[in-house]
Amino acid sequence: MDRIWLKSYPAGIPADIDVDEFASLGALFENSAGQFGSRTAYINMDKAVSYAELDRLTRDFAAYCQSVLGLKRGARIAVMMPNVLQYPICIFGALRAGLTVVNCNPLYTPRELEHQLNDSGAEAIVVVENFAHVLQEVLSRTGVKHIVVTGLGDMLGTVKGGLVNFVVRHVKKLVPAFSLPQATGFKTALSRGAAAAFTPVAVNHDDIAFLQYTGGTTGVAKGAMLSHGNIIANLQQAHAWLKPYLAEGREIIITALPLYHIFALTANCLTFLKIGATNVLITNPRDIPGFVKELAKYPFTTITGVNTLFNALLNDPGFAKLDFSKLNVSLGGGMAVQRAVAEKWKQVTGNTLIEAYGLTETSPAVTINPLNLAAYNGSIGLPVPSTEVAIRDDEGRDLALGEAGELCVRGPQVMKGYWNRPDETAKVIMADGFLRTGDVAVIDEKGFIRIVDRKKDMILVSGFNVYPNEIEAVVAMHPGVLEVAAVGVPDEKSGEAVKIFVVKRDESLTAEALIAYCRENLTGYKVPRQVEFRSELPKTNVGKILRRALR
């Protein structure tokens, strides 16, 4: 395999990483807790927890799982909560106890939760009370034996925590009635764990750290088996890329994407754990004015997000008034970063919005742009260290530089496979170890990769391939457009035609004006035939626009 892209690596970034620096994620955590004990690890709703406190709390939760619940190495424990302090306590405690974490989206329907609990074989679950009614509905049809329920304010201290829980339960009425009499309260679990024995568990790189479910939008959700080795490799890869721009024990990273999502889990939670950073957890990033108020409290140095989140921040009048003097890294992933958003971000913050790319199946990072980019370049960057990429046709043959084909990836971050799904695993992992990403891409002569589109989202107009990303990028440049999604719709003459769904920034914007704008910027067959205005677009839990729902 010709690793031509290595010639383009930014100065100071190694071609390969040391995957053996840590034996497990528990060992990584214990190393950081010992090194940065007095440093603040997490802040949520103004409550700060130091690395030393987190060490004690995770030890107590590990002891509870081990000695009280009797969970053995490899047992699956589900965690269903937004970004609150309980989340890192749970996952690091579970990992220290040798358990496998099954991340659950709190917005799951009963059907989705039942499938994931049964498919994973979860024996225990920790759930925020706001979503306990969903668990109650399906519990009798699952194998879950142990339940821990927590209130949003449980780790915020007696006074503030009590107030937050009261407001959430009785004022905002965000906790639907539920009955789980067998459940243990989170604070009770910690106190019982504090009085119990904890025995360190020998875990190696082959042990599964996370069952991370994916593919729910295209069929039944599958659990990607991400081992301790996979995740350690990826955080080492990300750290190698970021290291020249970060200072140990000094960084403050804003975590608005949910930690149960693989992007925030590896990038924010784990990579920044290694350098003793402070994670500011945003529980409800959809409340943009509230989010901006939180940002005003901290001299943040790093922020991660998806395009829609950055766009929403830029459209809040208070955002531009923030102090960005310490902001060093702005990282976008999860969906394509649009040029219009990236250029406005640079204009407002003075910091380049760097695009990265990854998949749940790759733990997730595959490529990142150089962090010293002067401006948005429209690419997803270069492969992270110890990673090979290839562009292949449908038969698995390598294509030449500049040719569009499926992006395929090989490296230590590629999952072990799908949990109990050898048939599905065989569809995506080829005999030579390369993973099919399902994304159409091209590599240029300098090694930079550009995603053309998802294979399944491609629109076929009169035999011509039309990629929604390109249409969306053009439409998003129109000053009257806030958000846009492009899909293919049946057409008698051309087989398919382009339809766009648009949220207006300017209420006077018309479909005719948008189509005229597209004619100036796109080849004829790419111009949308239909325009539908919406007040909002359907999105996933992390803000990625759901073209499937629009189709």
N, C-alpha and C positions, 0 to 999 in steps of 0.2 A: 504493500500500500504506500503510495507516494504521499508523504506528509508535508506537502508543499506549504501548507498554511503556517507551519512552525517558523518559517522565515519572517513572518509578519508579527511574531509575538512582540508585545511591548517590552522595552528594556526592563530587566530585573525580574521577569516572570519565568519560572523554570518550565522546561518541557514536560517534566514528570513530577509527581508528588510522592511523599512518603506515606503510604497507606497504613504502615505499621506503627506510627507514632503512638496511637492509642489502641488498646486491646478491645475496647468496647465504648459505647456512648456513656455508660456509667463511669468508666475510668476517665473519660474526658471531663465529665461533670465534676468529679471529685478533684481533678487537677485544678480546674478553674476555681472551685470553691476554696481550695487551700491557698491558691495564689492571690485571689482577689477578695478575701473574706470580708474586709470592711467596705468594699465598693458596693454601690447600689446595683442590684441585678435587675429588678423590675420595679416599675411604677405603674399603678393603675388607680384612677380616681383620686390622685394625690397621695395615695399610700405607697410608701417605699419599702422594699424588702432587700436586705443585703445578701451577698453571696453566702455569708456565714449563716444567716437566718434560713436561707433557702436550703442549705446543706442540712440543717436540723429538721426542717419541715419535711423534706423529701425522705430523709432517713425514717421519720415517724410514719410517713405514708407507706414506705417500703415494708416496715415492720408490721403495719396493720395488714397489708396484703399477704405477707408471708406467715406471720404467727397467728393472726386472728382469723383471717379468711382461709388460710391454708393453701393459697395459690402456689403452684410449683413453677419452676423454670419452664418457659415456653407457653404458659397459660395466657389466653387472650383476655385483655381488659379493655372495654370500650370506654371512650371519653367523649362526652357530648356537651360542649359548652363553648361560649364565645370567648373573646380575649379578656380573661379575668385572672387574678393571681393564682386561683386554684388550678388553672391549666398547667403551668410549668411544675407546680408541686406534684400533680398527678403523674405527668409523663416521666419526669426524672425519677420520682419515687418508684414507678412501675419498672423503668429500665434498670434501676439499681437492684430491684428484686428479681431481675431476669425475665420479666414478663414481656409479652408482645402487645403493643398499643394499637388499638383499632380506633382510628379517628372517625367520629361521626359528626356530620353536619347537623347543627341544632335545628335547621329548617326542614329536616327530613319529614316526609309524610309517614304515617304509620306503616304503609306498605314498604317504603324504602328502608325504614329502620328495622322492620322485621326481617327483611331479606339480609341485611348486613349482619345483624346479630346471629342469625342462623348460619349464614354462609361462613362467617369467621369462627363460629363455635365459641363465641365470647361467654365466659363464665361469670364475669362481673361487669358492672357499668357504673360510671360516675356521671351524673346528669344534673344540670342546673334546673331548679324547680320550675322555671318558666316552661320547660318542655317535658316535664315529668308525666303530664297527661297523655302524651304520645306513647311513652314507654308503657304506661299502665294499660293502654289499649291492646298492645301486642305481647306483653310479658308472658302470658300463659302459653303462647305459641312459640316460645324461645327456650333455649337452654340456660338462660341467665339465672344464677343462683344467688348472687350478691348485688345489692344496690346501695349506692351512696348518693344522697341528694344534697345539693348545696344551694344557698341563696346567693344572688349576685354580690351582696355586701359582706359575705361571711368572713373574708380575710381583711376587711378594712378597719378593724378595731371595733370595740364594743359600742361606742357612741355613734360614729359615722356609719359603721356597718349596720347597726340597728335602724338608723334613719333611712339608709338606702333601701334596706329590705322592706321597711314599712311603706315607703313611697311606691316601690315597685309592686308590692302586693295589694295595697289598699287604696292608693291615690291613682296611680296609672293603671292599676288592675291588669298587670301583665303576666300574672300567674294564674292560668286556668285551674279550676278545682281538679284535684287528683287524690287518689287513695293508694298509697304504697306502704301499708303498715309494717312490712318487713324491712323497710329501708333504714339505713343509719345516716344521721346527719354528718356532714363533712367535718365539722369541728370535733364531734364525738369520735369519729374515726381517727383523727390526728391524736387526740388525747389517749385513746386506747392503744394506738401505735407507740406513743411515747413511753408507755409502761410495758411494752412488749420487746422481745429480743429481735434484733436484726442480724442476719447472717449474710455477709457478702456472698454473691453468687458468681461463679466463674462462667463468664459469657465470652464467646469468641466471635470472630467476624462472620461466621456462617449462620449464627443465630438470627432469627427474624426480629428486628426492632419494631417495625411498623407494618401493619397490613393497611395499605393506603388505597381506598376504593376509587375506581375510575371507570369511565366508559358508560356511566349511567345515562348519558344523553344519547347514546347510540344503541342501547339495549340494556341487558341486565348488568348491573355494576359488578366489576371484577376486582378482587383484592390483589394489588401489586405487592409482592413479597420484597420488602426493602430490608436487607440485612444490616447488622451493625457495620459490616464492611462497606456496603454500598453507601450508607449515609456518611460514615467517616471519610470515605474517599471524596464524596462530593463537597463536604464542608472544607476538607483540605484543599480541594481544587479552587473553591470560591475564595478561601483565605489567601492562597498563593496569588490570586489575581488582585485582591484588595489590599494586601499587606503593604505595598509601597505608599498607600494613601491613608492608612489608618494608624492610630496610636493606641497601644495597649493600655487598658484601664482608663481611657479618656473619652471614648465614643458614646454618643447618645443616639440611639436608633429609634425611629418612629415606626411602630408596628400596628398598622391599621388593617392590613389583610389578616384574616383569621389564622391563628396558629395551627388549626386543624388542617389547613391547606398546605400542600407540600412546599410551595414557594416560601411562605413565611416561616414554616417549620424549620427548613434547612438554612435559608438565608438569614433570617432575623434571629430565631431562637437558638440555633446551634452554632452557626459560624461566628456570631458575635459573642456567644458564650465563651468561645475559645480565647477571645482577647479581652475578656472582662468588661464588656460594654454594658451600658444601661439600656434596657428595653422599655420604652414607654408604650404600654398596651392601651389601644383605643378600643373600647368595648362596642361602641356603635358608630362606625365611620359613616353611616348613612346620614347622621345628623351633622351635616357639613358645618353649620355655624358653631355647634358645640365642639367639633373636631378642631376648627381653627382656634377656638379659645384655649384648647389644650396645647396646641402647637405654640401659642404665645407664651406659655409658662416655661419652656425649656430651650436652651441653646443647642438645638438638635444639629447633629453632624451628618446624619444619614436618614434617608427615607426610601421605602420601597412601596410599590403600588402597581395597579393596572391602569391602562389608559383612561378608562372612565373615571377613576378616582382622581387622577391628576387633573382631568378636565373639570370635574366638579369643584375641586379646590380653586382652580384658576377663575371660575365663574362666581366665587363668593367674594363680595366686596371687601371683606376683612383680610383676605389672604395676602394681598399685595402689600399690606401694611406691616407684615411680620418682619422680624430681623433674620435675614438669611446669611449673615456674615460668617457663621460657623458651618454652614451647609457645604459638605465636601463631596457627597455621593448621593445622586438621585437615580434609582434603579427601577426600570419598568420591565414587567414580564407578564406572563399569564395570558396575554393577548397582544396583538400588534400595537406598538406605539405609533400614533399617527403624527405625521410631520407638523400639522397645524398645532397640535397640543405640545409637541416637543419644542417648537420654535417659541410659542408663547411662554412655556415654562422657563426657557433660557432668558427671555426678555424680562420676566417678572422676578426670578430668583437669582439670575446671574450664573446659574449652575446648569451644565449640560445634562439633559435627561438621557441616561444611558440605557439602551435596550439590551436585554438578555433573553435567552430562550431555553426552555426545558420542558420536560414532561414528568408526570407522576412516575412513569416507568424508569426515569433516569435520575431520580432522587433530589432535585429535578434538573440541575444545571447541565447544559450541553455546550452553550456558547455564551460569551459576554463580549461586548465592545470594550476597547481600551478605555480606561477611566479618565484619561487625559484628552479625550476627544474635544475639539473646539466647538463642534456643532453636531447635531443629529445627522446621521449619514444614511438612514434608510435600511441599514443591515442589522442582522442579529449578532454580528461580531465574529469572533474567532473561537475555535474550540478551546475549552478549558484544558489545562494540563492533563496528560495521560489519557487523552481522548482522541479517537480516530473517527472521522466522518467520511462518508462516501455518498455520491449521488448515483442512484441506480434506477434502471427501468423496471417495468412490471415483472420481467423475468429474472430480476436480481443481478443484471449485468451492470458493471460500472460505466458511467457516462463521462464524457470529457468535460474539462473546465468550461463553464459558460453554458452548458446544456442543462435544461430543466428536467428534473426527475425527483424521485422520492429521496428525502434525506434519511440516511441510515447512520447509526451511531454504535460504536463499540468502546467500552471503557469500564473501569472498576465500579462506576456508579450505576451501571445497567442492572435492573432488578434480577432476582433469581428466577422470576416467572410469575404467573398468576396463580393465586392460592387455589389448589384443587382443580385447576383448569389446564391440564397439559395440552388439550386441543387448541385452546385460545393462545397459549404460550407459543406453540409451534407456528401459529400464523404470523407472529410478530418478531420472533427471534430466529434468525436464519442459522444454517448449519455452521457458518463461520463466526457466530457470536454477534453479528451486527443486528441491531434492533431497527425494525421498520417504524418510522415515526408517524407515517400517514400525512406528512407535510411535503408539499412540492417546493423545491428550492433550487438555487443555482449558486455556484462558487465562482468568484472572480479570480483573476490572476494573482491577486495579493492574498488570497485565502479567505476573504470576507464572504459571509454567507447571507443570501437574501431569501426570505421565505416568500414564495409566490402565493401559495394558499394551501388550505386543507384540501386533500384529494377529494373528499366527499362533498365539499362546498363548491367545487368548481362548477361553473355554468357553461353549458355547451350551446353556443349561438351559431346556427348555420354551419356547424362543424368547427367553429373557432372556440378555443378555450378562453373563457373570461373568468378572471379571478376576483372575487368580491373585495379582497383587501385593496386592490388597486382602485376600484370604483369608490370604496369608502374613503380612501385617502384623498382622492380628488374632491369629492363632495364635502368632506370635512374642512377643506380649505376655504369654502364659501363663508363669508362673514356672517351670514344669516342662519347658519346651521350649528346646532349645539351637539347633536349626536346623530349617527347614521348607521344603518345596516343594509347590506345588499344581498338579495337572494335571487335564485332563478325561478321563474314561473312558466308554466306551459304556454307555448305560442304556436298557432297553426302553421305559420309560415317558416319560422326559424327553429322550431323544436322547443327552444327555451328563449326567454327574453329576460332582461335585467329589470328587477323591481327594487326600488329603494324605500326604506322606512325612515322617516326623518323627524327628529324633535327640533322645533324651531328655537333659534336664539332671537330672531327678528320676526315678530308676528305678521309683518307685511309680506313675508316671503311667499312666493307662489310656486306651484309645480312647474309652470311654464318657464319661469325665470331660472329654476334649477336645471331643467333639461337644456335650456339654452347655454347655461354655464358649462354643463357637461359636454355639449357639442364642441365647445371651444377647446376642451382639454382632453377629450377622449376620441378614439377612432369610432366610426359610426356604429359598428355592431356592439360596442361596449356601452353606448349611451342608454341610460334607463328608459324603458318604454312607459313605466308606471311609477308614480310617486304617491306614497301614502304618508300623511302627517299623523303623528301620534304625540300624546302628552308625555309618554315615556316608552322605553324599549325594555323587553323582558331580559333579565340578566341572571347569571348564576350567583351563588353566594359570595363570590369574590368580585363581582361586577363585570364579568365577561358577557358580552351581548350574545344572546341565544338565537342564532340564525334559524336553528331547527324549529323553534317555537313560532317564528315568523313565517316560515315556509308552510 
